[in-house]
């Protein structure tokens, strides 16, 4: 049996750490060992089959577990959540949601709960989107300049690991392994290396 810990990676490193800590705490309390962390850096706008969660489900076997911090991490809409849970139920894969302590195992109760949670997550995203648009419109009307300042930032977060990253690269450590060590997404590390012109 394989226990997959699914992390939806955002630009907020603190958010990723919170996901990890929540999942680790849940697994310790439920005696789940040998976690396989999977960080999904792909856009949530993609079909779920083309994202990290789809790859997990494709290779997962009967009695495997998929553990996520929140149901909204699985997909961006109720229909996608239900689709994921249906496929998992057919393959007899259990989905555990740590924040709500829910186990989605294909039962009628878990299907009802997942529908409500997925709908709530979708509604919340719509409210956030609406509030953001309204705030931006108010800022425009008040004459504020929006968006990032022109040009590249003088310093970025990975600069503090510069010596460490260079040392790992000299020792032949793969970039993906380095990204895991310093706990950032591979794409962030690649962009930093390109920016610093490190070969």
C-alpha positions, 0 to 999 in steps of 0.5 A, a space after each residue: 500500500 502506498 500513501 500519497 501526500 498531495 500538495 497543491 503548490 502555490 507561490 506562498 511557501 508558508 502555505 506549502 509548509 502548512 499543508 505539509 505540517 497538517 498532513 504529517 500530523 494527521 498521518 502520525 495520529 493515524 499511524 500512516 507511514 512511508 509517505 510519498 509527497 507529490 507537489 503539483 506545480 501545474 495550473 489548476 485551470 488544467 483538467 485534473 487528469 493532466 495535473 499531479 493528482 491525475 498522475 497519482 490516481 493513474 498509478 495508484 492501486 487498490 487500497 492506496 491512500 491519497 491524503 490532502 490538506 483540504 478538498 479544494 486542493 484536489 480541484 477548482 470545482 465541485 464537478 471536478 472533485 466529484 469526478 476525482 472521488 468517483 474514479 478513486 472509489 472505482 479503483 478502491 482508493 481512499 481519499 483523506 482530507 486532513 483539515 476536516 478529518 474526512 475519509 472519502 471511500 466511495 460511501 454515500 455519506 462521504 459523497 454527500 459531504 464531498 459535494 457540500 465541501 466542494 461546493 463551499 470551496 467553489 463559492 468561496 473562490 467566486 467570492 474572493 474573485 469578486 472581492 479582488 475585482 472590486 478592490 482593484 476597480 476601487 484602486 484604479 478609480 482612486 488613481 493608484 498604479 496597479 501591478 508589479 513595478 517595472 524591471 526585475 527585483 534586486 533580490 529574491 527569496 532564493 538569494 539567501 541559499 545562493 552558496 548552498 545551491 552553488 555547492 550542491 550544483 558543484 557536487 552534481 546534485 540534481 536541480 529537482 533534489 536541490 529544490 526539495 532540500 531548500 523546499 521550493 518548487 523546481 520551476 522557482 529554482 530553474 528561474 533563479 539559476 537562469 537569472 543568476 546565469 549559473 551553468 
